[in-house]
């Protein structure tokens, strides 16, 4: 877990009704902290907004916050279904190759496997052309 005090600067609404957030740190961030932040790219997190004066620590129970989340939220499940599927295919290709696949190899493999699954379900339709 990484905590950093930030100021909410802006947000933007997205087509899927989610939002993008822009925050600025309230103090200088050193190289080690930047490396720590970098290591969390793609991770899930929680933003807690308070009206506490700048610089004051806010006391909260992380476990209580997690308990209060919706049981079907992505943070509770940890992975979206598409991320889970992608990770499974990554591991499968890694196993087949005996090494880590390149981005290009995986992109081709992912598309081929995705197409197989789509074709499987498309073949279940009676005389309907969806392509």
N, CA, C and O atoms as CSV, one atom per row, in Angstrom:
chain,resi,resn,atom,element,x,y,z
A,1,UNK,N,N,0.852,-1.171,0.000
A,1,UNK,CA,C,0.000,0.000,0.000
A,1,UNK,C,C,0.896,1.230,0.000
A,1,UNK,O,O,1.932,1.262,0.663
A,2,UNK,N,N,0.486,2.225,-0.742
A,2,UNK,CA,C,1.227,3.472,-0.833
A,2,UNK,C,C,0.266,4.619,-0.550
A,2,UNK,O,O,-0.783,4.722,-1.187
A,3,UNK,N,N,0.614,5.473,0.393
A,3,UNK,CA,C,-0.225,6.625,0.718
A,3,UNK,C,C,0.528,7.894,0.354
A,3,UNK,O,O,1.730,8.006,0.593
A,4,UNK,N,N,-0.184,8.842,-0.223
A,4,UNK,CA,C,0.395,10.130,-0.553
A,4,UNK,C,C,-0.706,11.184,-0.457
A,4,UNK,O,O,-1.825,10.967,-0.924
A,5,UNK,N,N,-0.387,12.312,0.143
A,5,UNK,CA,C,-1.368,13.381,0.238
A,5,UNK,C,C,-1.406,14.139,-1.085
A,5,UNK,O,O,-0.375,14.563,-1.608
A,6,UNK,N,N,-2.592,14.294,-1.601
A,6,UNK,CA,C,-2.762,14.957,-2.895
A,6,UNK,C,C,-3.897,15.967,-2.824
A,6,UNK,O,O,-4.714,15.956,-1.904
A,7,UNK,N,N,-3.919,16.824,-3.809
A,7,UNK,CA,C,-5.023,17.759,-3.993
A,7,UNK,C,C,-5.724,17.392,-5.296
A,7,UNK,O,O,-5.075,17.245,-6.332
A,8,UNK,N,N,-7.045,17.244,-5.248
A,8,UNK,CA,C,-7.819,16.961,-6.446
A,8,UNK,C,C,-7.831,18.225,-7.296
A,8,UNK,O,O,-8.326,19.265,-6.862
A,9,UNK,N,N,-7.290,18.135,-8.498
A,9,UNK,CA,C,-7.186,19.301,-9.381
A,9,UNK,C,C,-8.292,19.334,-10.427
A,9,UNK,O,O,-8.804,20.401,-10.766
A,10,UNK,N,N,-8.660,18.151,-10.941
A,10,UNK,CA,C,-9.644,18.122,-12.011
A,10,UNK,C,C,-10.174,16.706,-12.161
A,10,UNK,O,O,-9.596,15.748,-11.646
A,11,UNK,N,N,-11.260,16.597,-12.861
A,11,UNK,CA,C,-11.790,15.283,-13.217
A,11,UNK,C,C,-12.426,15.393,-14.583
A,11,UNK,O,O,-12.761,16.487,-15.039
A,12,UNK,N,N,-12.591,14.248,-15.238
A,12,UNK,CA,C,-13.278,14.233,-16.521
A,12,UNK,C,C,-14.216,13.038,-16.554
A,12,UNK,O,O,-13.894,11.954,-16.067
A,13,UNK,N,N,-15.379,13.262,-17.139
A,13,UNK,CA,C,-16.359,12.182,-17.286
A,13,UNK,C,C,-15.999,11.371,-18.516
A,13,UNK,O,O,-15.568,11.917,-19.531
A,14,UNK,N,N,-16.179,10.075,-18.416
A,14,UNK,CA,C,-15.880,9.172,-19.526
A,14,UNK,C,C,-17.183,8.614,-20.106
A,14,UNK,O,O,-18.230,8.644,-19.458
A,15,UNK,N,N,-17.097,8.111,-21.326
A,15,UNK,CA,C,-18.276,7.584,-22.011
A,15,UNK,C,C,-18.922,6.437,-21.246
A,15,UNK,O,O,-20.141,6.275,-21.294
A,16,UNK,N,N,-18.121,5.636,-20.539
A,16,UNK,CA,C,-18.671,4.496,-19.804
A,16,UNK,C,C,-19.196,4.891,-18.421
A,16,UNK,O,O,-19.472,4.027,-17.589
A,17,UNK,N,N,-19.330,6.185,-18.182
A,17,UNK,CA,C,-19.847,6.772,-16.944
A,17,UNK,C,C,-18.867,6.686,-15.783
A,17,UNK,O,O,-19.240,6.983,-14.647
A,18,UNK,N,N,-17.612,6.284,-16.041
A,18,UNK,CA,C,-16.575,6.360,-15.026
A,18,UNK,C,C,-15.961,7.762,-15.113
A,18,UNK,O,O,-16.387,8.577,-15.931
A,19,UNK,N,N,-14.977,8.035,-14.282
A,19,UNK,CA,C,-14.320,9.334,-14.327
A,19,UNK,C,C,-12.812,9.164,-14.308
A,19,UNK,O,O,-12.298,8.170,-13.795
A,20,UNK,N,N,-12.114,10.125,-14.861
A,20,UNK,CA,C,-10.670,10.207,-14.754
A,20,UNK,C,C,-10.357,11.312,-13.760
A,20,UNK,O,O,-11.013,12.354,-13.764
A,21,UNK,N,N,-9.372,11.098,-12.919
A,21,UNK,CA,C,-9.028,12.086,-11.899
A,21,UNK,C,C,-7.629,12.636,-12.126
A,21,UNK,O,O,-6.733,11.905,-12.546
A,22,UNK,N,N,-7.440,13.912,-11.853
A,22,UNK,CA,C,-6.125,14.551,-11.915
A,22,UNK,C,C,-5.830,15.052,-10.516
A,22,UNK,O,O,-6.570,15.873,-9.973
A,23,UNK,N,N,-4.755,14.561,-9.935
A,23,UNK,CA,C,-4.351,14.992,-8.595
A,23,UNK,C,C,-2.892,15.449,-8.638
A,23,UNK,O,O,-2.104,14.974,-9.456
A,24,UNK,N,N,-2.552,16.368,-7.755
A,24,UNK,CA,C,-1.169,16.818,-7.587
A,24,UNK,C,C,-0.749,16.520,-6.154
A,24,UNK,O,O,-1.528,16.705,-5.219
A,25,UNK,N,N,0.497,16.056,-5.987
A,25,UNK,CA,C,0.992,15.794,-4.635
A,25,UNK,C,C,1.146,17.122,-3.901
A,25,UNK,O,O,1.366,18.167,-4.515
A,26,UNK,N,N,1.027,17.062,-2.577
A,26,UNK,CA,C,1.127,18.270,-1.767
A,26,UNK,C,C,2.558,18.557,-1.326
A,26,UNK,O,O,2.811,19.561,-0.661
A,27,UNK,N,N,3.480,17.695,-1.685
A,27,UNK,CA,C,4.876,17.897,-1.314
A,27,UNK,C,C,5.772,17.278,-2.372
A,27,UNK,O,O,5.311,16.537,-3.240
A,28,UNK,N,N,7.053,17.591,-2.288
A,28,UNK,CA,C,8.010,17.024,-3.248
A,28,UNK,C,C,8.044,15.514,-3.122
A,28,UNK,O,O,7.998,14.969,-2.019
A,29,UNK,N,N,8.123,14.850,-4.254
A,29,UNK,CA,C,8.147,13.390,-4.273
A,29,UNK,C,C,9.545,12.950,-4.711
A,29,UNK,O,O,10.008,13.308,-5.794
A,30,UNK,N,N,10.206,12.172,-3.859
A,30,UNK,CA,C,11.561,11.716,-4.143
A,30,UNK,C,C,11.596,10.540,-5.113
A,30,UNK,O,O,10.564,9.971,-5.469
A,31,UNK,N,N,12.799,10.198,-5.525
A,31,UNK,CA,C,12.996,9.120,-6.502
A,31,UNK,C,C,12.419,7.785,-6.040
A,31,UNK,O,O,11.811,7.056,-6.824
A,32,UNK,N,N,12.615,7.472,-4.750
A,32,UNK,CA,C,12.098,6.196,-4.245
A,32,UNK,C,C,10.571,6.160,-4.281
A,32,UNK,O,O,9.973,5.141,-4.624
A,33,UNK,N,N,9.949,7.284,-3.922
A,33,UNK,CA,C,8.491,7.340,-3.978
A,33,UNK,C,C,7.993,7.260,-5.415
A,33,UNK,O,O,6.976,6.622,-5.687
A,34,UNK,N,N,8.705,7.904,-6.336
A,34,UNK,CA,C,8.317,7.842,-7.743
A,34,UNK,C,C,8.415,6.400,-8.242
A,34,UNK,O,O,7.541,5.932,-8.971
A,35,UNK,N,N,9.473,5.700,-7.851
A,35,UNK,CA,C,9.618,4.296,-8.232
A,35,UNK,C,C,8.475,3.466,-7.647
A,35,UNK,O,O,7.951,2.567,-8.305
A,36,UNK,N,N,8.093,3.775,-6.405
A,36,UNK,CA,C,6.983,3.064,-5.763
A,36,UNK,C,C,5.676,3.327,-6.521
A,36,UNK,O,O,4.909,2.399,-6.779
A,37,UNK,N,N,5.428,4.579,-6.873
A,37,UNK,CA,C,4.226,4.932,-7.630
A,37,UNK,C,C,4.241,4.210,-8.977
A,37,UNK,O,O,3.233,3.651,-9.407
A,38,UNK,N,N,5.392,4.233,-9.626
A,38,UNK,CA,C,5.553,3.558,-10.922
A,38,UNK,C,C,5.202,2.074,-10.824
A,38,UNK,O,O,4.594,1.510,-11.734
A,39,UNK,N,N,5.589,1.452,-9.718
A,39,UNK,CA,C,5.329,0.015,-9.553
A,39,UNK,C,C,3.843,-0.289,-9.382
A,39,UNK,O,O,3.424,-1.440,-9.505
A,40,UNK,N,N,3.055,0.735,-9.101
A,40,UNK,CA,C,1.622,0.535,-8.895
A,40,UNK,C,C,0.783,0.862,-10.124
A,40,UNK,O,O,-0.445,0.802,-10.056
A,41,UNK,N,N,1.414,1.207,-11.250
A,41,UNK,CA,C,0.638,1.491,-12.457
A,41,UNK,C,C,-0.213,0.274,-12.806
A,41,UNK,O,O,0.291,-0.848,-12.848
A,42,UNK,N,N,-1.488,0.494,-13.052
A,42,UNK,CA,C,-2.403,-0.599,-13.366
A,42,UNK,C,C,-3.039,-1.244,-12.148
A,42,UNK,O,O,-3.957,-2.054,-12.281
A,43,UNK,N,N,-2.558,-0.892,-10.957
A,43,UNK,CA,C,-3.140,-1.437,-9.732
A,43,UNK,C,C,-4.450,-0.713,-9.413
A,43,UNK,O,O,-4.720,0.369,-9.934
A,44,UNK,N,N,-5.245,-1.324,-8.560
A,44,UNK,CA,C,-6.477,-0.712,-8.091
A,44,UNK,C,C,-6.178,0.092,-6.847
A,44,UNK,O,O,-5.215,-0.191,-6.134
A,45,UNK,N,N,-6.994,1.088,-6.583
A,45,UNK,CA,C,-6.784,1.903,-5.399
A,45,UNK,C,C,-8.074,2.537,-4.937
A,45,UNK,O,O,-9.127,2.367,-5.552
A,46,UNK,N,N,-7.980,3.252,-3.872
A,46,UNK,CA,C,-9.112,3.952,-3.283
A,46,UNK,C,C,-8.697,5.402,-3.094
A,46,UNK,O,O,-7.601,5.680,-2.607
A,47,UNK,N,N,-9.561,6.316,-3.476
A,47,UNK,CA,C,-9.328,7.735,-3.246
A,47,UNK,C,C,-10.279,8.161,-2.144
A,47,UNK,O,O,-11.490,7.971,-2.254
A,48,UNK,N,N,-9.740,8.734,-1.091
A,48,UNK,CA,C,-10.559,9.216,0.011
A,48,UNK,C,C,-10.400,10.724,0.058
A,48,UNK,O,O,-9.312,11.236,0.317
A,49,UNK,N,N,-11.484,11.426,-0.194
A,49,UNK,CA,C,-11.462,12.884,-0.186
A,49,UNK,C,C,-11.953,13.380,1.166
A,49,UNK,O,O,-12.968,12.905,1.675
A,50,UNK,N,N,-11.242,14.324,1.739
A,50,UNK,CA,C,-11.648,14.902,3.024
A,50,UNK,C,C,-11.539,16.416,2.931
A,50,UNK,O,O,-10.934,16.957,2.005
A,51,UNK,N,N,-12.130,17.079,3.896
A,51,UNK,CA,C,-11.986,18.528,3.981
A,51,UNK,C,C,-10.989,18.901,5.081
A,51,UNK,O,O,-11.006,20.021,5.590
A,52,UNK,N,N,-10.124,17.951,5.440
A,52,UNK,CA,C,-9.096,18.176,6.449
A,52,UNK,C,C,-8.083,19.201,5.927
A,52,UNK,O,O,-7.719,19.161,4.752
A,53,UNK,N,N,-7.631,20.106,6.778
A,53,UNK,CA,C,-6.644,21.097,6.319
A,53,UNK,C,C,-5.402,20.429,5.729
A,53,UNK,O,O,-4.990,19.352,6.159
A,54,UNK,N,N,-4.826,21.091,4.742
A,54,UNK,CA,C,-3.649,20.575,4.040
A,54,UNK,C,C,-2.546,20.230,5.031
A,54,UNK,O,O,-2.258,20.984,5.960
A,55,UNK,N,N,-1.942,19.076,4.809
A,55,UNK,CA,C,-0.803,18.651,5.618
A,55,UNK,C,C,-1.177,17.799,6.807
A,55,UNK,O,O,-0.308,17.138,7.376
A,56,UNK,N,N,-2.442,17.787,7.208
A,56,UNK,CA,C,-2.856,16.966,8.346
A,56,UNK,C,C,-3.115,15.538,7.890
A,56,UNK,O,O,-3.746,15.312,6.857
A,57,UNK,N,N,-2.624,14.577,8.665
A,57,UNK,CA,C,-2.888,13.173,8.372
A,57,UNK,C,C,-4.350,12.870,8.666
A,57,UNK,O,O,-4.923,13.400,9.618
A,58,UNK,N,N,-4.939,12.027,7.854
A,58,UNK,CA,C,-6.312,11.592,8.068
A,58,UNK,C,C,-6.261,10.156,8.546
A,58,UNK,O,O,-5.637,9.301,7.918
A,59,UNK,N,N,-6.917,9.902,9.654
A,59,UNK,CA,C,-6.936,8.553,10.212
A,59,UNK,C,C,-8.144,7.795,9.674
A,59,UNK,O,O,-9.275,8.260,9.818
A,60,UNK,N,N,-7.925,6.651,9.065
A,60,UNK,CA,C,-9.026,5.815,8.596
A,60,UNK,C,C,-8.583,4.368,8.620
A,60,UNK,O,O,-7.394,4.060,8.534
A,61,UNK,N,N,-9.551,3.497,8.737
A,61,UNK,CA,C,-9.300,2.055,8.786
A,61,UNK,C,C,-9.465,1.485,7.378
A,61,UNK,O,O,-10.581,1.402,6.864
A,62,UNK,N,N,-8.346,1.092,6.755
A,62,UNK,CA,C,-8.378,0.568,5.390
A,62,UNK,C,C,-9.299,-0.635,5.297
A,62,UNK,O,O,-10.061,-0.757,4.337
A,63,UNK,N,N,-9.242,-1.519,6.271
A,63,UNK,CA,C,-10.094,-2.713,6.239
A,63,UNK,C,C,-11.576,-2.346,6.261
A,63,UNK,O,O,-12.382,-2.984,5.584
A,64,UNK,N,N,-11.939,-1.326,7.033
A,64,UNK,CA,C,-13.339,-0.876,7.081
A,64,UNK,C,C,-13.746,-0.304,5.730
A,64,UNK,O,O,-14.860,-0.545,5.265
A,65,UNK,N,N,-12.856,0.450,5.099
A,65,UNK,CA,C,-13.147,1.008,3.780
A,65,UNK,C,C,-13.389,-0.123,2.787
A,65,UNK,O,O,-14.339,-0.065,2.007
A,66,UNK,N,N,-12.545,-1.147,2.806
A,66,UNK,CA,C,-12.705,-2.293,1.896
A,66,UNK,C,C,-14.000,-3.052,2.174
A,66,UNK,O,O,-14.660,-3.510,1.241
A,67,UNK,N,N,-14.366,-3.187,3.440
A,67,UNK,CA,C,-15.612,-3.876,3.797
A,67,UNK,C,C,-16.830,-3.132,3.253
A,67,UNK,O,O,-17.831,-3.748,2.888
A,68,UNK,N,N,-16.734,-1.803,3.203
A,68,UNK,CA,C,-17.867,-0.983,2.769
A,68,UNK,C,C,-18.033,-0.938,1.255
A,68,UNK,O,O,-19.041,-0.432,0.763
A,69,UNK,N,N,-17.062,-1.458,0.510
A,69,UNK,CA,C,-17.178,-1.469,-0.949
A,69,UNK,C,C,-18.251,-2.450,-1.382
A,69,UNK,O,O,-18.548,-3.412,-0.675
A,70,UNK,N,N,-18.822,-2.204,-2.533
A,70,UNK,CA,C,-19.807,-3.131,-3.082
A,70,UNK,C,C,-19.128,-4.481,-3.319
A,70,UNK,O,O,-17.996,-4.504,-3.803
A,71,UNK,N,N,-19.775,-5.607,-2.997
A,71,UNK,CA,C,-19.136,-6.915,-3.153
A,71,UNK,C,C,-18.755,-7.249,-4.591
A,71,UNK,O,O,-17.862,-8.067,-4.811
A,72,UNK,N,N,-19.410,-6.636,-5.571
A,72,UNK,CA,C,-19.073,-6.940,-6.955
A,72,UNK,C,C,-18.170,-5.873,-7.577
A,72,UNK,O,O,-17.975,-5.861,-8.792
A,73,UNK,N,N,-17.618,-4.978,-6.751
A,73,UNK,CA,C,-16.748,-3.944,-7.315
A,73,UNK,C,C,-15.439,-4.577,-7.796
A,73,UNK,O,O,-14.996,-5.594,-7.263
A,74,UNK,N,N,-14.834,-3.964,-8.802
A,74,UNK,CA,C,-13.593,-4.490,-9.360
A,74,UNK,C,C,-12.482,-4.517,-8.319
A,74,UNK,O,O,-11.608,-5.382,-8.369
A,75,UNK,N,N,-12.507,-3.576,-7.375
A,75,UNK,CA,C,-11.476,-3.562,-6.343
A,75,UNK,C,C,-11.595,-4.784,-5.443
A,75,UNK,O,O,-10.585,-5.357,-5.033
A,76,UNK,N,N,-12.828,-5.186,-5.135
A,76,UNK,CA,C,-13.031,-6.370,-4.305
A,76,UNK,C,C,-12.663,-7.621,-5.089
A,76,UNK,O,O,-12.000,-8.514,-4.561
A,77,UNK,N,N,-13.094,-7.691,-6.362
A,77,UNK,CA,C,-12.790,-8.852,-7.196
A,77,UNK,C,C,-11.336,-8.842,-7.637
A,77,UNK,O,O,-10.800,-9.879,-8.028
A,78,UNK,N,N,-10.703,-7.704,-7.580
A,78,UNK,CA,C,-9.309,-7.480,-7.966
A,78,UNK,C,C,-9.085,-7.396,-9.466
A,78,UNK,O,O,-8.223,-6.636,-9.908
A,79,UNK,N,N,-9.829,-8.151,-10.263
A,79,UNK,CA,C,-9.609,-8.126,-11.711
A,79,UNK,C,C,-10.940,-8.066,-12.445
A,79,UNK,O,O,-11.925,-8.679,-12.035
A,80,UNK,N,N,-10.945,-7.317,-13.534
A,80,UNK,CA,C,-12.113,-7.335,-14.403
A,80,UNK,C,C,-12.108,-8.670,-15.141
A,80,UNK,O,O,-11.061,-9.309,-15.242
A,81,UNK,N,N,-13.250,-9.100,-15.656
A,81,UNK,CA,C,-13.270,-10.353,-16.409
A,81,UNK,C,C,-12.300,-10.334,-17.598
A,81,UNK,O,O,-11.639,-11.337,-17.867
A,82,UNK,N,N,-12.209,-9.205,-18.309
A,82,UNK,CA,C,-11.295,-9.163,-19.457
A,82,UNK,C,C,-9.837,-9.222,-19.012
A,82,UNK,O,O,-9.009,-9.828,-19.691
A,83,UNK,N,N,-9.511,-8.595,-17.872
A,83,UNK,CA,C,-8.139,-8.651,-17.351
A,83,UNK,C,C,-7.809,-10.078,-16.913
A,83,UNK,O,O,-6.703,-10.564,-17.149
A,84,UNK,N,N,-8.765,-10.742,-16.280
A,84,UNK,CA,C,-8.551,-12.132,-15.854
A,84,UNK,C,C,-8.298,-13.021,-17.070
A,84,UNK,O,O,-7.379,-13.840,-17.062
A,85,UNK,N,N,-9.125,-12.858,-18.127
A,85,UNK,CA,C,-8.976,-13.637,-19.352
A,85,UNK,C,C,-7.613,-13.387,-19.988
A,85,UNK,O,O,-6.935,-14.324,-20.411
A,86,UNK,N,N,-7.221,-12.129,-20.053
A,86,UNK,CA,C,-5.934,-11.752,-20.642
A,86,UNK,C,C,-4.773,-12.389,-19.861
A,86,UNK,O,O,-3.834,-12.919,-20.455
A,87,UNK,N,N,-4.850,-12.332,-18.531
A,87,UNK,CA,C,-3.802,-12.917,-17.691
A,87,UNK,C,C,-3.709,-14.435,-17.870
A,87,UNK,O,O,-2.616,-15.001,-17.895
A,88,UNK,N,N,-4.870,-15.082,-17.995
A,88,UNK,CA,C,-4.880,-16.539,-18.216
A,88,UNK,C,C,-4.200,-16.874,-19.540
A,88,UNK,O,O,-3.368,-17.779,-19.609
A,89,UNK,N,N,-4.564,-16.131,-20.599
A,89,UNK,CA,C,-3.943,-16.389,-21.904
A,89,UNK,C,C,-2.445,-16.104,-21.872
A,89,UNK,O,O,-1.662,-16.823,-22.494
A,90,UNK,N,N,-2.046,-15.063,-21.152
A,90,UNK,CA,C,-0.612,-14.731,-21.039
A,90,UNK,C,C,0.144,-15.917,-20.432
A,90,UNK,O,O,1.161,-16.358,-20.967
A,91,UNK,N,N,-0.370,-16.424,-19.305
A,91,UNK,CA,C,0.293,-17.549,-18.630
A,91,UNK,C,C,0.306,-18.793,-19.509
A,91,UNK,O,O,1.294,-19.526,-19.534
A,92,UNK,N,N,-0.782,-19.033,-20.228
A,92,UNK,CA,C,-0.861,-20.194,-21.108
A,92,UNK,C,C,0.177,-20.096,-22.224
A,92,UNK,O,O,0.860,-21.074,-22.528
A,93,UNK,N,N,0.294,-18.907,-22.839
A,93,UNK,CA,C,1.282,-18.764,-23.901
A,93,UNK,C,C,2.702,-18.862,-23.336
A,93,UNK,O,O,3.586,-19.440,-23.968
A,94,UNK,N,N,2.913,-18.304,-22.164
A,94,UNK,CA,C,4.213,-18.399,-21.502
A,94,UNK,C,C,4.583,-19.865,-21.281
A,94,UNK,O,O,5.728,-20.262,-21.497
A,95,UNK,N,N,3.609,-20.661,-20.851
A,95,UNK,CA,C,3.825,-22.091,-20.623
A,95,UNK,C,C,4.143,-22.806,-21.932
A,95,UNK,O,O,5.057,-23.629,-21.983
A,96,UNK,N,N,3.397,-22.497,-22.988
A,96,UNK,CA,C,3.615,-23.139,-24.283
A,96,UNK,C,C,4.978,-22.801,-24.869
A,96,UNK,O,O,5.644,-23.664,-25.441
A,97,UNK,N,N,5.394,-21.538,-24.726
A,97,UNK,CA,C,6.667,-21.104,-25.298
A,97,UNK,C,C,7.869,-21.461,-24.426
A,97,UNK,O,O,8.992,-21.580,-24.918
A,98,UNK,N,N,7.620,-21.631,-23.129
A,98,UNK,CA,C,8.718,-21.881,-22.199
A,98,UNK,C,C,9.511,-20.616,-21.896
A,98,UNK,O,O,10.634,-20.677,-21.395
A,99,UNK,N,N,8.911,-19.466,-22.206
A,99,UNK,CA,C,9.544,-18.167,-21.952
A,99,UNK,C,C,8.459,-17.095,-21.996
A,99,UNK,O,O,7.312,-17.364,-22.354
A,100,UNK,N,N,8.838,-15.897,-21.630
A,100,UNK,CA,C,7.901,-14.776,-21.702
A,100,UNK,C,C,7.690,-14.374,-23.160
A,100,UNK,O,O,8.661,-14.144,-23.880
A,101,UNK,N,N,6.436,-14.284,-23.605
A,101,UNK,CA,C,6.201,-13.873,-24.991
A,101,UNK,C,C,6.500,-12.386,-25.192
A,101,UNK,O,O,6.411,-11.585,-24.262
A,102,UNK,N,N,6.854,-12.045,-26.417
A,102,UNK,CA,C,7.015,-10.620,-26.731
A,102,UNK,C,C,5.615,-10.006,-26.838
A,102,UNK,O,O,4.619,-10.723,-26.926
A,103,UNK,N,N,5.555,-8.685,-26.830
A,103,UNK,CA,C,4.254,-8.017,-26.958
A,103,UNK,C,C,3.579,-8.387,-28.280
A,103,UNK,O,O,2.369,-8.608,-28.328
A,104,UNK,N,N,4.372,-8.452,-29.348
A,104,UNK,CA,C,3.819,-8.792,-30.661
A,104,UNK,C,C,3.293,-10.224,-30.685
A,104,UNK,O,O,2.209,-10.483,-31.208
A,105,UNK,N,N,4.065,-11.155,-30.116
A,105,UNK,CA,C,3.635,-12.552,-30.064
A,105,UNK,C,C,2.320,-12.674,-29.296
A,105,UNK,O,O,1.394,-13.365,-29.721
A,106,UNK,N,N,2.262,-11.992,-28.165
A,106,UNK,CA,C,1.063,-12.108,-27.351
A,106,UNK,C,C,-0.136,-11.458,-28.037
A,106,UNK,O,O,-1.246,-11.985,-27.963
A,107,UNK,N,N,0.068,-10.335,-28.695
A,107,UNK,CA,C,-1.034,-9.664,-29.394
A,107,UNK,C,C,-1.636,-10.590,-30.444
A,107,UNK,O,O,-2.858,-10.682,-30.564
A,108,UNK,N,N,-0.781,-11.281,-31.209
A,108,UNK,CA,C,-1.266,-12.225,-32.230
A,108,UNK,C,C,-1.982,-13.411,-31.575
A,108,UNK,O,O,-3.047,-13.829,-32.028
A,109,UNK,N,N,-1.393,-13.939,-30.519
A,109,UNK,CA,C,-1.968,-15.077,-29.802
A,109,UNK,C,C,-3.323,-14.699,-29.198
A,109,UNK,O,O,-4.294,-15.447,-29.315
A,110,UNK,N,N,-3.377,-13.541,-28.558
A,110,UNK,CA,C,-4.616,-13.078,-27.933
A,110,UNK,C,C,-5.733,-12.954,-28.971
A,110,UNK,O,O,-6.850,-13.422,-28.749
A,111,UNK,N,N,-5.424,-12.324,-30.101
A,111,UNK,CA,C,-6.426,-12.145,-31.151
A,111,UNK,C,C,-6.911,-13.490,-31.685
A,111,UNK,O,O,-8.109,-13.686,-31.888
A,112,UNK,N,N,-5.972,-14.423,-31.913
A,112,UNK,CA,C,-6.346,-15.743,-32.426
A,112,UNK,C,C,-7.262,-16.474,-31.438
A,112,UNK,O,O,-8.261,-17.065,-31.848
A,113,UNK,N,N,-6.935,-16.441,-30.156
A,113,UNK,CA,C,-7.755,-17.120,-29.146
A,113,UNK,C,C,-9.103,-16.430,-28.982
A,113,UNK,O,O,-10.127,-17.091,-28.809
A,114,UNK,N,N,-9.101,-15.121,-29.034
A,114,UNK,CA,C,-10.345,-14.354,-28.931
A,114,UNK,C,C,-11.261,-14.683,-30.110
A,114,UNK,O,O,-12.463,-14.882,-29.935
A,115,UNK,N,N,-10.681,-14.739,-31.312
A,115,UNK,CA,C,-11.458,-15.083,-32.512
A,115,UNK,C,C,-12.046,-16.493,-32.412
A,115,UNK,O,O,-13.179,-16.725,-32.835
A,116,UNK,N,N,-11.276,-17.438,-31.850
A,116,UNK,CA,C,-11.785,-18.804,-31.678
A,116,UNK,C,C,-13.023,-18.813,-30.783
A,116,UNK,O,O,-14.007,-19.497,-31.068
A,117,UNK,N,N,-12.958,-18.045,-29.699
A,117,UNK,CA,C,-14.084,-18.000,-28.762
A,117,UNK,C,C,-15.296,-17.345,-29.427
A,117,UNK,O,O,-16.416,-17.838,-29.296
A,118,UNK,N,N,-15.077,-16.241,-30.136
A,118,UNK,CA,C,-16.182,-15.577,-30.846
A,118,UNK,C,C,-16.805,-16.520,-31.864
A,118,UNK,O,O,-18.030,-16.620,-31.943
A,119,UNK,N,N,-15.981,-17.212,-32.642
A,119,UNK,CA,C,-16.486,-18.147,-33.647
A,119,UNK,C,C,-17.296,-19.273,-32.996
A,119,UNK,O,O,-18.329,-19.688,-33.521
A,120,UNK,N,N,-16.820,-19.759,-31.859
A,120,UNK,CA,C,-17.521,-20.815,-31.139
A,120,UNK,C,C,-18.962,-20.395,-30.845
A,120,UNK,O,O,-19.894,-21.167,-31.071
A,121,UNK,N,N,-19.141,-19.185,-30.346
A,121,UNK,CA,C,-20.483,-18.721,-29.996
A,121,UNK,C,C,-21.274,-18.259,-31.207
A,121,UNK,O,O,-22.496,-18.401,-31.227
A,122,UNK,N,N,-20.620,-17.718,-32.202
A,122,UNK,CA,C,-21.326,-17.335,-33.429
A,122,UNK,C,C,-21.926,-18.546,-34.116
A,122,UNK,O,O,-22.996,-18.453,-34.718
A,123,UNK,N,N,-21.245,-19.688,-34.032
A,123,UNK,CA,C,-21.740,-20.914,-34.658
A,123,UNK,C,C,-22.984,-21.473,-33.970
A,123,UNK,O,O,-23.615,-22.389,-34.497
A,124,UNK,N,N,-23.336,-20.954,-32.837
A,124,UNK,CA,C,-24.522,-21.416,-32.118
A,124,UNK,C,C,-25.799,-20.744,-32.618
A,124,UNK,O,O,-26.899,-21.185,-32.284
A,125,UNK,N,N,-25.667,-19.683,-33.412
A,125,UNK,CA,C,-26.837,-18.995,-33.944
A,125,UNK,C,C,-27.431,-19.773,-35.114
A,125,UNK,O,O,-26.723,-20.446,-35.862
A,126,UNK,N,N,-28.739,-19.661,-35.247
A,126,UNK,CA,C,-29.445,-20.279,-36.380
A,126,UNK,C,C,-29.589,-19.245,-37.487
A,126,UNK,O,O,-30.377,-18.307,-37.366
A,127,UNK,N,N,-28.844,-19.410,-38.546
A,127,UNK,CA,C,-28.968,-18.567,-39.751
A,127,UNK,C,C,-28.955,-17.069,-39.465
A,127,UNK,O,O,-29.730,-16.323,-40.064
A,128,UNK,N,N,-28.115,-16.631,-38.585
A,128,UNK,CA,C,-27.975,-15.195,-38.325
A,128,UNK,C,C,-26.545,-14.799,-38.650
A,128,UNK,O,O,-25.591,-15.402,-38.157
A,129,UNK,N,N,-26.411,-13.780,-39.484
A,129,UNK,CA,C,-25.078,-13.293,-39.850
A,129,UNK,C,C,-24.769,-12.065,-39.022
A,129,UNK,O,O,-25.358,-11.004,-39.232
A,130,UNK,N,N,-23.839,-12.204,-38.072
A,130,UNK,CA,C,-23.504,-11.089,-37.180
A,130,UNK,C,C,-22.205,-10.422,-37.625
A,130,UNK,O,O,-21.918,-9.301,-37.204
A,131,UNK,N,N,-21.428,-11.077,-38.453
A,131,UNK,CA,C,-20.154,-10.496,-38.894
A,131,UNK,C,C,-20.451,-9.360,-39.765
A,131,UNK,O,O,-19.534,-8.707,-40.262
